Amino acid sequence: MPYNFTLATIIPASPQEIYDAWLDSVAHSAMTGSEASMSDAAGDAVSAFDGYISGRNLELVPGERIVQSWRTAEFEEDHPDSLITVTLEDADGGALLTLVHTNVPDELTSYEQGGWEEYYFEPMKAYFSAPEGRGKTKKARAKPRAKRKGAAKKATKPKRKATKAVAAKKSKTPRAGKKAKVKRATGAKRRARRR
């Protein structure tokens, strides 16, 4: 038998910013860290988490309310779609997001027991807390990728230094086919060898 549950959290953004990001493919993908296909038109199909979630926009009230049919790849074929209602209100520190998830198959309890927090609420808080998360253009959201590339270059620098150190060490050792220079003994050492 299906069940219903309600979760609430504060997101550090305005209700309108959350509404816009939720219904925008690029922003939704950036918020959750997975590919999403969203729309801001009632009746349109939506998907998230690389197709793991699919559904349809049923009711949209800008800056206040999003109602979507919602099913995951874990739903059996005979399971009807579940329904999510996201309500957004002004609150201290941002917006109060209240999520009501109804008609959830009773064997799928992970959604209520940490799934929404782990895959939506926590990533959304991080997204809107970061300076680039509030960017409303694709250019603003492209900045983190550039930073990641720079970070990748920095990460490889120690390896390059290590490689140079190994190369320098190797250059001090004689190369194959070349004779190593022998230090000549001086003074008392020469006389000791002669005896």
N, CA, C and O atoms as a DFTB+ gen file, in Angstrom:
780 C
 N C O
     1  1       0.839      -1.182       0.000
     2  2       0.000       0.000       0.000
     3  2       0.889       1.252       0.000
     4  3       1.824       1.326       0.798
     5  1       0.628       2.227      -0.861
     6  2       1.475       3.422      -0.925
     7  2       1.381       4.266       0.342
     8  3       0.401       4.193       1.083
     9  1       2.412       5.063       0.573
    10  2       2.427       5.933       1.749
    11  2       2.780       7.354       1.338
    12  3       3.208       7.595       0.209
    13  1       2.601       8.292       2.261
    14  2       2.865       9.710       2.049
    15  2       3.787      10.204       3.157
    16  3       3.780       9.663       4.263
    17  1       4.578      11.226       2.863
    18  2       5.380      11.844       3.911
    19  2       5.639      13.305       3.558
    20  3       5.493      13.725       2.410
    21  1       6.027      14.068       4.584
    22  2       6.313      15.494       4.423
    23  2       7.676      15.794       5.032
    24  3       7.979      15.343       6.137
    25  1       8.499      16.556       4.312
    26  2       9.807      16.988       4.789
    27  2       9.898      18.499       4.609
    28  3       9.261      19.059       3.716
    29  1      10.681      19.155       5.448
    30  2      10.864      20.604       5.316
    31  2      12.304      20.959       5.647
    32  3      12.942      20.320       6.484
    33  1      12.805      21.992       4.974
    34  2      14.164      22.464       5.206
    35  2      14.269      23.926       4.791
    36  3      13.440      24.431       4.034
    37  1      15.292      24.591       5.293
    38  2      15.567      25.971       4.886
    39  2      16.687      25.938       3.842
    40  3      17.738      25.341       4.079
    41  1      16.467      26.568       2.706
    42  2      17.465      26.673       1.641
    43  2      17.903      28.141       1.589
    44  3      17.051      29.030       1.591
    45  1      19.210      28.413       1.543
    46  2      19.687      29.802       1.563
    47  2      19.524      30.515       0.211
    48  3      20.505      30.859      -0.448
    49  1      18.278      30.724      -0.178
    50  2      17.945      31.404      -1.436
    51  2      16.514      31.894      -1.319
    52  3      15.795      31.519      -0.392
    53  1      16.105      32.723      -2.251
    54  2      14.713      33.186      -2.237
    55  2      13.811      32.113      -2.830
    56  3      14.293      31.264      -3.580
    57  1      12.514      32.122      -2.518
    58  2      11.600      31.157      -3.131
    59  2      11.658      31.202      -4.663
    60  3      11.597      30.162      -5.319
    61  1      11.775      32.407      -5.231
    62  2      11.811      32.523      -6.693
    63  2      13.079      31.904      -7.274
    64  3      13.025      31.264      -8.324
    65  1      14.229      32.089      -6.601
    66  2      15.484      31.492      -7.085
    67  2      15.398      29.965      -7.087
    68  3      15.851      29.313      -8.027
    69  1      14.817      29.407      -6.033
    70  2      14.680      27.950      -5.958
    71  2      13.720      27.464      -7.034
    72  3      14.004      26.489      -7.730
    73  1      12.604      28.129      -7.168
    74  2      11.612      27.783      -8.198
    75  2      12.258      27.787      -9.586
    76  3      12.113      26.831     -10.348
    77  1      12.967      28.865      -9.902
    78  2      13.604      28.980     -11.217
    79  2      14.648      27.896     -11.440
    80  3      14.706      27.303     -12.517
    81  1      15.479      27.629     -10.424
    82  2      16.532      26.621     -10.558
    83  2      15.944      25.218     -10.708
    84  3      16.448      24.412     -11.489
    85  1      14.879      24.929      -9.962
    86  2      14.260      23.605     -10.021
    87  2      13.748      23.297     -11.431
    88  3      13.843      22.163     -11.900
    89  1      13.209      24.307     -12.092
    90  2      12.572      24.102     -13.398
    91  2      13.491      24.403     -14.586
    92  3      13.044      24.379     -15.733
    93  1      14.756      24.682     -14.324
    94  2      15.731      24.958     -15.373
    95  2      16.680      23.760     -15.493
    96  3      17.267      23.344     -14.494
    97  1      16.838      23.206     -16.681
    98  2      17.665      22.003     -16.865
    99  2      19.097      22.203     -16.395
   100  3      19.639      21.358     -15.684
   101  1      19.717      23.319     -16.788
   102  2      21.122      23.566     -16.433
   103  2      21.271      23.757     -14.930
   104  3      22.151      23.159     -14.312
   105  1      20.413      24.588     -14.338
   106  2      20.513      24.851     -12.899
   107  2      20.173      23.611     -12.080
   108  3      20.838      23.336     -11.082
   109  1      19.151      22.858     -12.482
   110  2      18.776      21.639     -11.752
   111  2      19.941      20.648     -11.793
   112  3      20.251      20.004     -10.791
   113  1      20.579      20.533     -12.950
   114  2      21.740      19.642     -13.083
   115  2      22.872      20.098     -12.173
   116  3      23.501      19.281     -11.500
   117  1      23.132      21.405     -12.153
   118  2      24.203      21.946     -11.300
   119  2      23.874      21.763      -9.824
   120  3      24.758      21.454      -9.025
   121  1      22.620      21.949      -9.461
   122  2      22.195      21.803      -8.064
   123  2      22.382      20.388      -7.554
   124  3      22.846      20.180      -6.433
   125  1      22.021      19.414      -8.379
   126  2      22.027      18.020      -7.923
   127  2      23.284      17.258      -8.317
   128  3      23.569      16.194      -7.767
   129  1      24.041      17.805      -9.276
   130  2      25.256      17.123      -9.721
   131  2      24.998      16.026     -10.729
   132  3      25.908      15.261     -11.048
   133  1      23.770      15.928     -11.245
   134  2      23.430      14.912     -12.249
   135  2      22.584      15.543     -13.339
   136  3      21.925      16.560     -13.121
   137  1      22.608      14.932     -14.509
   138  2      21.894      15.463     -15.673
   139  2      20.387      15.496     -15.436
   140  3      19.786      14.521     -14.985
   141  1      19.789      16.659     -15.757
   142  2      18.340      16.827     -15.615
   143  2      17.786      17.471     -16.876
   144  3      18.478      18.223     -17.563
   145  1      16.542      17.168     -17.164
   146  2      15.824      17.812     -18.267
   147  2      14.536      18.357     -17.660
   148  3      13.603      17.607     -17.373
   149  1      14.501      19.672     -17.472
   150  2      13.373      20.304     -16.801
   151  2      12.688      21.286     -17.741
   152  3      13.206      21.610     -18.810
   153  1      11.517      21.754     -17.326
   154  2      10.742      22.715     -18.098
   155  2       9.935      23.563     -17.128
   156  3       9.607      23.123     -16.026
   157  1       9.616      24.792     -17.550
   158  2       8.786      25.650     -16.702
   159  2       7.365      25.773     -17.259
   160  3       6.672      26.760     -17.012
   161  1       6.946      24.752     -18.016
   162  2       5.594      24.752     -18.583
   163  2       4.794      23.572     -18.023
   164  3       5.275      22.440     -17.987
   165  1       3.566      23.860     -17.590
   166  2       2.690      22.786     -17.086
   167  2       2.422      21.790     -18.213
   168  3       2.228      22.168     -19.368
   169  1       2.417      20.509     -17.844
   170  2       2.157      19.449     -18.806
   171  2       3.411      18.860     -19.425
   172  3       3.356      17.766     -19.986
   173  1       4.553      19.559     -19.338
   174  2       5.784      19.059     -19.948
   175  2       6.397      17.923     -19.135
   176  3       6.272      17.875     -17.912
   177  1       7.065      17.006     -19.845
   178  2       7.788      15.910     -19.215
   179  2       9.076      16.446     -18.600
   180  3       9.678      17.385     -19.121
   181  1       9.493      15.848     -17.494
   182  2      10.731      16.215     -16.815
   183  2      11.484      14.947     -16.429
   184  3      10.900      13.869     -16.314
   185  1      12.790      15.098     -16.232
   186  2      13.581      13.970     -15.731
   187  2      14.769      14.519     -14.957
   188  3      15.168      15.668     -15.145
   189  1      15.325      13.697     -14.094
   190  2      16.470      14.105     -13.280
   191  2      17.344      12.893     -12.991
   192  3      16.950      11.750     -13.223
   193  1      18.525      13.166     -12.486
   194  2      19.489      12.124     -12.129
   195  2      19.716      11.145     -13.275
   196  3      19.550       9.933     -13.138
   197  1      20.101      11.723     -14.410
   198  2      20.461      10.924     -15.588
   199  2      19.344       9.970     -16.002
   200  3      19.618       8.865     -16.470
   201  1      18.088      10.384     -15.834
   202  2      16.949       9.570     -16.240
   203  2      16.428       8.635     -15.160
   204  3      15.432       7.945     -15.374
   205  1      17.081       8.598     -14.005
   206  2      16.620       7.749     -12.899
   207  2      15.232       8.183     -12.435
   208  3      14.413       7.355     -12.037
   209  1      14.974       9.507     -12.493
   210  2      13.676      10.065     -12.118
   211  2      13.000      10.586     -13.371
   212  3      13.630      11.245     -14.198
   213  1      11.722      10.290     -13.510
   214  2      10.959      10.855     -14.631
   215  2       9.596      11.286     -14.113
   216  3       9.104      10.782     -13.103
   217  1       9.003      12.230     -14.831
   218  2       7.695      12.713     -14.407
   219  2       7.173      13.772     -15.345
   220  3       7.568      13.851     -16.509
   221  1       6.261      14.601     -14.807
   222  2       5.601      15.629     -15.607
   223  2       5.204      16.783     -14.694
   224  3       4.812      16.568     -13.547
   225  1       5.305      18.007     -15.207
   226  2       4.823      19.173     -14.466
   227  2       3.302      19.153     -14.468
   228  3       2.681      19.118     -15.531
   229  1       2.702      19.175     -13.291
   230  2       1.241      19.154     -13.191
   231  2       0.670      20.520     -12.825
   232  3      -0.363      20.929     -13.355
   233  1       1.345      21.223     -11.917
   234  2       0.879      22.549     -11.498
   235  2       2.089      23.394     -11.142
   236  3       2.972      22.944     -10.410
   237  1       2.134      24.628     -11.660
   238  2       3.255      25.526     -11.389
   239  2       2.723      26.906     -10.997
   240  3       1.962      27.526     -11.740
   241  1       3.139      27.371      -9.820
   242  2       2.806      28.718      -9.358
   243  2       4.145      29.403      -9.110
   244  3       4.801      29.116      -8.109
   245  1       4.569      30.310     -10.006
   246  2       5.909      30.899      -9.925
   247  2       6.276      31.423      -8.538
   248  3       5.560      32.217      -7.929
   249  1       7.427      30.939      -8.070
   250  2       7.960      31.380      -6.782
   251  2       7.259      30.803      -5.570
   252  3       7.627      31.127      -4.441
   253  1       6.247      29.945      -5.773
   254  2       5.478      29.438      -4.634
   255  2       5.302      27.923      -4.585
   256  3       5.417      27.311      -3.524
   257  1       5.022      27.323      -5.745
   258  2       4.591      25.923      -5.694
   259  2       4.929      25.197      -7.000
   260  3       4.747      25.730      -8.095
   261  1       5.430      23.958      -6.849
   262  2       5.707      23.066      -7.978
   263  2       5.068      21.725      -7.651
   264  3       5.340      21.140      -6.603
   265  1       4.217      21.240      -8.550
   266  2       3.622      19.914      -8.381
   267  2       4.020      19.091      -9.608
   268  3       3.768      19.483     -10.748
   269  1       4.648      17.940      -9.345
   270  2       5.108      17.074     -10.436
   271  2       4.744      15.626     -10.145
   272  3       4.771      15.187      -8.996
   273  1       4.401      14.884     -11.205
   274  2       4.333      13.429     -11.053
   275  2       5.783      12.973     -11.004
   276  3       6.658      13.616     -11.584
   277  1       6.037      11.882     -10.324
   278  2       7.415      11.524      -9.991
   279  2       7.519      10.017      -9.865
   280  3       6.796       9.402      -9.080
   281  1       8.402       9.431     -10.622
   282  2       8.683       8.004     -10.445
   283  2      10.160       7.770     -10.691
   284  3      10.801       8.492     -11.455
   285  1      10.688       6.755     -10.038
   286  2      12.107       6.432     -10.233
   287  2      12.214       5.090     -10.946
   288  3      11.221       4.392     -11.153
   289  1      13.425       4.755     -11.310
   290  2      13.675       3.479     -11.982
   291  2      13.357       2.299     -11.064
   292  3      13.242       1.169     -11.537
   293  1      13.213       2.544      -9.761
   294  2      12.899       1.470      -8.814
   295  2      11.411       1.132      -8.768
   296  3      11.033       0.093      -8.227
   297  1      10.563       1.994      -9.328
   298  2       9.131       1.700      -9.347
   299  2       8.877       0.495     -10.257
   300  3       9.481       0.374     -11.323
   301  1       7.992      -0.377      -9.831
   302  2       7.569      -1.488     -10.689
   303  2       6.660      -0.928     -11.774
   304  3       6.094       0.154     -11.620
   305  1       6.521      -1.657     -12.858
   306  2       5.680      -1.190     -13.968
   307  2       4.247      -0.908     -13.540
   308  3       3.624       0.041     -14.016
   309  1       3.725      -1.744     -12.631
   310  2       2.327      -1.585     -12.215
   311  2       2.143      -0.510     -11.128
   312  3       1.011      -0.209     -10.751
   313  1       3.243       0.070     -10.625
   314  2       3.117       1.151      -9.645
   315  2       2.664       2.423     -10.352
   316  3       3.227       2.797     -11.381
   317  1       1.651       3.089      -9.806
   318  2       1.291       4.394     -10.378
   319  2       2.357       5.423     -10.004
   320  3       3.132       5.208      -9.071
   321  1       2.395       6.530     -10.727
   322  2       3.349       7.598     -10.401
   323  2       3.074       8.123      -8.998
   324  3       1.930       8.157      -8.544
   325  1       4.147       8.533      -8.319
   326  2       3.967       9.263      -7.066
   327  2       3.821      10.737      -7.422
   328  3       3.934      11.119      -8.587
   329  1       3.574      11.542      -6.431
   330  2       3.340      12.967      -6.646
   331  2       4.182      13.754      -5.658
   332  3       4.163      13.466      -4.462
   333  1       4.934      14.762      -6.150
   334  2       5.643      15.644      -5.231
   335  2       5.047      17.046      -5.329
   336  3       4.727      17.534      -6.413
   337  1       4.908      17.672      -4.171
   338  2       4.465      19.060      -4.100
   339  2       5.526      19.818      -3.321
   340  3       5.752      19.554      -2.141
   341  1       6.175      20.765      -3.993
   342  2       7.205      21.593      -3.385
   343  2       6.582      22.964      -3.143
   344  3       6.187      23.654      -4.083
   345  1       6.499      23.349      -1.874
   346  2       5.954      24.653      -1.504
   347  2       7.102      25.517      -1.002
   348  3       7.920      25.063      -0.202
   349  1       7.166      26.762      -1.468
   350  2       8.256      27.672      -1.129
   351  2       7.714      28.914      -0.445
   352  3       6.792      29.560      -0.945
   353  1       8.298      29.246       0.713
   354  2       7.874      30.436       1.476
   355  2       9.100      31.170       1.980
   356  3      10.126      30.552       2.264
   357  1       8.998      32.501       2.092
   358  2      10.080      33.284       2.697
   359  2      10.280      32.840       4.138
   360  3       9.319      32.545       4.848
   361  1      11.547      32.796       4.563
   362  2      11.879      32.412       5.942
   363  2      13.195      33.078       6.324
   364  3      13.931      33.547       5.456
   365  1      13.492      33.121       7.618
   366  2      14.789      33.630       8.064
   367  2      15.879      32.740       7.479
   368  3      15.816      31.518       7.605
   369  1      16.864      33.335       6.851
   370  2      17.973      32.564       6.286
   371  2      17.709      32.034       4.897
   372  3      18.512      31.261       4.375
   373  1      16.602      32.426       4.278
   374  2      16.330      31.948       2.916
   375  2      14.875      31.635       2.694
   376  3      13.997      32.463       2.940
   377  1      14.628      30.421       2.223
   378  2      13.261      29.989       1.938
   379  2      12.975      28.680       2.657
   380  3      13.836      27.806       2.758
   381  1      11.767      28.564       3.148
   382  2      11.307      27.302       3.714
   383  2      10.771      26.470       2.554
   384  3       9.790      26.842       1.910
   385  1      11.422      25.348       2.298
   386  2      10.971      24.408       1.273
   387  2      10.258      23.272       1.985
   388  3      10.859      22.571       2.799
   389  1       8.982      23.086       1.683
   390  2       8.217      21.971       2.242
   391  2       7.900      21.032       1.093
   392  3       7.324      21.431       0.081
   393  1       8.286      19.778       1.267
   394  2       8.072      18.762       0.244
   395  2       7.058      17.751       0.756
   396  3       7.258      17.150       1.811
   397  1       5.983      17.561       0.024
   398  2       5.015      16.511       0.332
   399  2       5.126      15.496      -0.795
   400  3       4.901      15.820      -1.961
   401  1       5.477      14.264      -0.437
   402  2       5.634      13.182      -1.419
   403  2       4.532      12.161      -1.142
   404  3       4.513      11.535      -0.083
   405  1       3.618      11.994      -2.095
   406  2       2.470      11.100      -1.894
   407  2       2.500       9.951      -2.895
   408  3       3.151      10.009      -3.939
   409  1       1.760       8.900      -2.524
   410  2       1.599       7.720      -3.378
   411  2       2.932       7.013      -3.650
   412  3       3.188       6.550      -4.762
   413  1       3.773       6.941      -2.616
   414  2       5.079       6.286      -2.728
   415  2       4.893       4.795      -2.434
   416  3       4.292       4.445      -1.419
   417  1       5.396       3.913      -3.299
   418  2       5.285       2.475      -3.008
   419  2       5.907       2.161      -1.643
   420  3       7.015       2.604      -1.341
   421  1       5.183       1.392      -0.825
   422  2       5.611       1.217       0.569
   423  2       6.955       0.517       0.730
   424  3       7.583       0.647       1.781
   425  1       7.412      -0.217      -0.270
   426  2       8.720      -0.870      -0.146
   427  2       9.882       0.089      -0.432
   428  3      11.043      -0.262      -0.223
   429  1       9.569       1.299      -0.909
   430  2      10.612       2.286      -1.235
   431  2      10.677       3.358      -0.145
   432  3      10.211       4.483      -0.326
   433  1      11.268       2.978       0.990
   434  2      11.305       3.883       2.140
   435  2      12.522       4.805       2.145
   436  3      12.581       5.737       2.947
   437  1      13.499       4.561       1.259
   438  2      14.731       5.363       1.284
   439  2      14.478       6.821       0.931
   440  3      15.258       7.690       1.319
   441  1      13.394       7.107       0.197
   442  2      13.097       8.494      -0.173
   443  2      12.822       9.329       1.079
   444  3      13.290      10.461       1.200
   445  1      12.060       8.754       2.002
   446  2      11.736       9.457       3.251
   447  2      12.904       9.406       4.226
   448  3      13.120      10.347       4.989
   449  1      13.654       8.315       4.203
   450  2      14.706       8.092       5.199
   451  2      16.074       8.542       4.697
   452  3      17.028       7.765       4.678
   453  1      16.154       9.798       4.293
   454  2      17.443      10.370       3.931
   455  2      17.681      10.599       2.453
   456  3      18.599      11.336       2.094
   457  1      16.892       9.999       1.590
   458  2      17.102      10.154       0.149
   459  2      16.957      11.594      -0.319
   460  3      17.821      12.106      -1.032
   461  1      15.868      12.252       0.077
   462  2      15.657      13.641      -0.318
   463  2      16.732      14.552       0.261
   464  3      17.207      15.464      -0.416
   465  1      17.114      14.311       1.504
   466  2      18.148      15.146       2.124
   467  2      19.479      14.983       1.398
   468  3      20.142      15.968       1.071
   469  1      19.867      13.726       1.149
   470  2      21.174      13.457       0.547
   471  2      21.268      13.910      -0.904
   472  3      22.289      14.462      -1.313
   473  1      20.220      13.687      -1.683
   474  2      20.307      13.939      -3.118
   475  2      19.719      15.276      -3.568
   476  3      19.969      15.717      -4.689
   477  1      18.944      15.919      -2.701
   478  2      18.375      17.223      -3.065
   479  2      18.704      18.320      -2.057
   480  3      19.366      19.297      -2.411
   481  1      18.262      18.183      -0.824
   482  2      18.359      19.300       0.118
   483  2      19.802      19.719       0.401
   484  3      20.120      20.905       0.321
   485  1      20.680      18.771       0.730
   486  2      22.076      19.122       1.032
   487  2      22.781      19.700      -0.199
   488  3      23.439      20.733      -0.080
   489  1      22.668      19.072      -1.380
   490  2      23.293      19.680      -2.566
   491  2      22.708      21.054      -2.907
   492  3      23.439      21.927      -3.374
   493  1      21.406      21.264      -2.683
   494  2      20.799      22.568      -2.946
   495  2      21.363      23.627      -2.003
   496  3      21.637      24.751      -2.423
   497  1      21.536      23.275      -0.740
   498  2      22.107      24.221       0.225
   499  2      23.523      24.602      -0.194
   500  3      23.895      25.774      -0.133
   501  1      24.307      23.627      -0.616
   502  2      25.674      23.906      -1.060
   503  2      25.665      24.769      -2.322
   504  3      26.457      25.704      -2.441
   505  1      24.788      24.463      -3.246
   506  2      24.686      25.207      -4.511
   507  2      24.346      26.672      -4.266
   508  3      24.991      27.561      -4.821
   509  1      23.340      26.926      -3.440
   510  2      22.923      28.302      -3.205
   511  2      23.849      29.038      -2.224
   512  3      23.830      30.268      -2.177
   513  1      24.644      28.320      -1.453
   514  2      25.608      28.959      -0.555
   515  2      26.846      29.417      -1.304
   516  3      27.490      30.387      -0.904
   517  1      27.187      28.726      -2.394
   518  2      28.368      29.086      -3.187
   519  2      28.069      30.336      -4.005
   520  3      26.957      30.476      -4.515
   521  1      29.028      31.247      -4.145
   522  2      28.784      32.471      -4.909
   523  2      28.308      32.197      -6.331
   524  3      27.439      32.910      -6.835
   525  1      28.859      31.180      -6.985
   526  2      28.456      30.895      -8.360
   527  2      27.084      30.223      -8.441
   528  3      26.481      30.199      -9.513
   529  1      26.580      29.679      -7.333
   530  2      25.283      29.012      -7.333
   531  2      24.120      29.946      -7.554
   532  3      23.067      29.526      -8.034
   533  1      24.292      31.198      -7.213
   534  2      23.202      32.155      -7.385
   535  2      23.193      32.766      -8.775
   536  3      22.292      33.537      -9.104
   537  1      24.198      32.428      -9.610
   538  2      24.247      32.962     -10.974
   539  2      23.046      32.495     -11.768
   540  3      22.664      31.328     -11.697
   541  1      22.463      33.385     -12.509
   542  2      21.265      33.033     -13.261
   543  2      21.568      32.768     -14.730
   544  3      20.676      32.393     -15.492
   545  1      22.833      32.962     -15.132
   546  2      23.186      32.729     -16.526
   547  2      24.105      31.532     -16.619
   548  3      24.711      31.116     -15.632
   549  1      24.201      30.986     -17.814
   550  2      25.098      29.857     -18.029
   551  2      26.541      30.275     -17.811
   552  3      27.355      29.475     -17.349
   553  1      26.874      31.540     -18.142
   554  2      28.233      32.028     -17.942
   555  2      28.603      31.981     -16.468
   556  3      29.719      31.596     -16.120
   557  1      27.680      32.369     -15.606
   558  2      27.968      32.370     -14.169
   559  2      28.203      30.961     -13.669
   560  3      29.037      30.748     -12.790
   561  1      27.472      29.986     -14.221
   562  2      27.634      28.614     -13.766
   563  2      28.843      27.942     -14.403
   564  3      29.264      26.884     -13.936
   565  1      29.411      28.520     -15.447
   566  2      30.576      27.916     -16.085
   567  2      31.848      28.129     -15.265
   568  3      32.817      27.390     -15.437
   569  1      31.863      29.126     -14.375
   570  2      33.048      29.435     -13.600
   571  2      33.567      28.262     -12.766
   572  3      34.777      28.039     -12.749
   573  1      32.707      27.496     -12.069
   574  2      33.235      26.393     -11.270
   575  2      33.993      25.376     -12.110
   576  3      34.974      24.796     -11.645
   577  1      33.543      25.153     -13.355
   578  2      34.239      24.185     -14.210
   579  2      35.652      24.655     -14.499
   580  3      36.585      23.852     -14.493
   581  1      35.822      25.952     -14.753
   582  2      37.151      26.493     -15.001
   583  2      38.026      26.309     -13.767
   584  3      39.206      25.979     -13.880
   585  1      37.446      26.521     -12.597
   586  2      38.202      26.337     -11.365
   587  2      38.629      24.883     -11.215
   588  3      39.748      24.595     -10.792
   589  1      37.717      23.960     -11.569
   590  2      38.056      22.545     -11.444
   591  2      39.218      22.192     -12.353
   592  3      40.094      21.418     -11.967
   593  1      39.237      22.755     -13.572
   594  2      40.342      22.467     -14.485
   595  2      41.645      22.983     -13.897
   596  3      42.673      22.310     -13.969
   597  1      41.604      24.187     -13.310
   598  2      42.794      24.751     -12.679
   599  2      43.261      23.891     -11.522
   600  3      44.459      23.691     -11.317
   601  1      42.292      23.383     -10.766
   602  2      42.631      22.521      -9.632
   603  2      43.292      21.247     -10.131
   604  3      44.216      20.732      -9.500
   605  1      42.818      20.737     -11.267
   606  2      43.408      19.523     -11.824
   607  2      44.850      19.782     -12.230
   608  3      45.705      18.918     -12.033
   609  1      45.143      20.964     -12.801
   610  2      46.505      21.296     -13.178
   611  2      47.383      21.374     -11.945
   612  3      48.504      20.867     -11.948
   613  1      46.876      22.015     -10.873
   614  2      47.643      22.121      -9.645
   615  2      47.951      20.742      -9.079
   616  3      49.040      20.499      -8.560
   617  1      46.977      19.844      -9.186
   618  2      47.160      18.504      -8.642
   619  2      48.267      17.757      -9.373
   620  3      48.924      16.900      -8.782
   621  1      48.484      18.064     -10.643
   622  2      49.500      17.347     -11.394
   623  2      50.879      17.949     -11.227
   624  3      51.867      17.293     -11.557
   625  1      50.991      19.185     -10.723
   626  2      52.297      19.813     -10.581
   627  2      53.251      19.025      -9.689
   628  3      54.411      18.852     -10.063
   629  1      52.811      18.533      -8.512
   630  2      53.764      17.761      -7.700
   631  2      54.308      16.556      -8.449
   632  3      55.474      16.201      -8.280
   633  1      53.481      15.921      -9.274
   634  2      53.947      14.775     -10.047
   635  2      55.029      15.199     -11.025
   636  3      56.020      14.494     -11.214
   637  1      54.832      16.366     -11.649
   638  2      55.833      16.865     -12.591
   639  2      57.140      17.164     -11.867
   640  3      58.217      16.858     -12.377
   641  1      57.048      17.759     -10.677
   642  2      58.247      18.040      -9.909
   643  2      58.957      16.749      -9.555
   644  3      60.182      16.653      -9.641
   645  1      58.179      15.762      -9.159
   646  2      58.765      14.472      -8.817
   647  2      59.453      13.883     -10.045
   648  3      60.536      13.309      -9.931
   649  1      58.851      14.017     -11.192
   650  2      59.423      13.497     -12.424
   651  2      60.735      14.208     -12.726
   652  3      61.707      13.567     -13.126
   653  1      60.775      15.538     -12.538
   654  2      62.008      16.285     -12.754
   655  2      63.084      15.832     -11.782
   656  3      64.249      15.704     -12.160
   657  1      62.704      15.589     -10.533
   658  2      63.667      15.151      -9.531
   659  2      64.250      13.800      -9.915
   660  3      65.453      13.581      -9.779
   661  1      63.404      12.892     -10.394
   662  2      63.870      11.570     -10.821
   663  2      64.791      11.718     -12.016
   664  3      65.822      11.050     -12.090
   665  1      64.427      12.597     -12.966
   666  2      65.250      12.821     -14.150
   667  2      66.613      13.392     -13.751
   668  3      67.640      12.982     -14.291
   669  1      66.622      14.334     -12.808
   670  2      67.874      14.920     -12.342
   671  2      68.744      13.863     -11.677
   672  3      69.961      13.843     -11.862
   673  1      68.119      12.992     -10.908
   674  2      68.850      11.924     -10.232
   675  2      69.460      10.970     -11.250
   676  3      70.602      10.529     -11.119
   677  1      68.652      10.666     -12.277
   678  2      69.130       9.753     -13.322
   679  2      70.301      10.358     -14.085
   680  3      71.226       9.649     -14.480
   681  1      70.257      11.671     -14.289
   682  2      71.323      12.300     -15.066
   683  2      72.650      12.259     -14.329
   684  3      73.700      12.377     -14.961
   685  1      72.638      12.097     -13.023
   686  2      73.879      12.018     -12.253
   687  2      74.509      10.638     -12.346
   688  3      75.707      10.479     -12.111
   689  1      73.711       9.653     -12.684
   690  2      74.254       8.309     -12.821
   691  2      74.776       8.144     -14.237
   692  3      74.220       8.734     -15.163
   693  1      75.832       7.358     -14.433
   694  2      76.389       7.197     -15.779
   695  2      75.382       6.533     -16.714
   696  3      74.632       5.639     -16.322
   697  1      75.391       6.995     -17.949
   698  2      74.504       6.399     -18.954
   699  2      75.132       5.127     -19.477
   700  3      76.349       4.948     -19.429
   701  1      74.289       4.250     -19.976
   702  2      74.787       2.999     -20.537
   703  2      75.723       3.326     -21.693
   704  3      75.424       4.198     -22.508
   705  1      76.856       2.629     -21.765
   706  2      77.789       2.842     -22.867
   707  2      78.823       3.915     -22.571
   708  3      79.785       4.042     -23.328
   709  1      78.674       4.679     -21.528
   710  2      79.659       5.699     -21.166
   711  2      80.410       5.228     -19.925
   712  3      79.844       4.593     -19.035
   713  1      81.657       5.546     -19.893
   714  2      82.464       5.176     -18.741
   715  2      82.261       6.198     -17.636
   716  3      82.197       7.400     -17.891
   717  1      82.164       5.721     -16.438
   718  2      82.045       6.622     -15.297
   719  2      83.403       7.223     -14.999
   720  3      84.417       6.535     -15.120
   721  1      83.449       8.470     -14.619
   722  2      84.711       9.115     -14.246
   723  2      85.158       8.558     -12.906
   724  3      84.371       8.436     -11.967
   725  1      86.414       8.229     -12.839
   726  2      86.976       7.675     -11.622
   727  2      87.812       8.760     -10.956
   728  3      88.657       9.383     -11.600
   729  1      87.580       8.981      -9.694
   730  2      88.376       9.961      -8.961
   731  2      89.756       9.358      -8.714
   732  3      89.889       8.192      -8.340
   733  1      90.756      10.165      -8.928
   734  2      92.120       9.688      -8.706
   735  2      92.534       9.947      -7.260
   736  3      92.282      11.013      -6.699
   737  1      93.157       8.970      -6.698
   738  2      93.652       9.111      -5.337
   739  2      94.849      10.045      -5.317
   740  3      95.635      10.085      -6.263
   741  1      94.975      10.773      -4.264
   742  2      96.098      11.712      -4.165
   743  2      96.991      11.360      -2.998
   744  3      96.569      10.678      -2.065
   745  1      98.213      11.821      -3.049
   746  2      99.183      11.754      -1.954
   747  2      99.334      10.413      -1.296
   748  3      99.770       9.451      -1.928
   749  1      98.970      10.335      -0.001
   750  2      99.188       9.152       0.825
   751  2      98.420       7.953       0.304
   752  3      98.869       6.815       0.440
   753  1      97.270       8.204      -0.288
   754  2      96.469       7.079      -0.794
   755  2      97.189       6.411      -1.963
   756  3      97.155       5.187      -2.089
   757  1      97.848       7.209      -2.829
   758  2      98.594       6.622      -3.970
   759  2      99.738       5.755      -3.458
   760  3      99.961       4.642      -3.933
   761  1     100.454       6.295      -2.480
   762  2     101.594       5.563      -1.949
   763  2     101.147       4.264      -1.298
   764  3     101.820       3.241      -1.421
   765  1     100.007       4.301      -0.600
   766  2      99.493       3.098       0.067
   767  2      99.117       2.052      -0.957
   768  3      99.279       0.860      -0.696
   769  1      98.629       2.448      -2.094
   770  2      98.232       1.488      -3.130
   771  2      99.459       0.849      -3.770
   772  3      99.426      -0.322      -4.148
   773  1     100.527       1.604      -3.891
   774  2     101.730       1.079      -4.532
   775  2     102.372      -0.016      -3.704
   776  3     103.031      -0.898      -4.254
   777  1     102.199       0.022      -2.442
   778  2     102.853      -0.941      -1.551
   779  2     102.196      -2.237      -1.555
   780  3     102.631      -3.152      -0.855
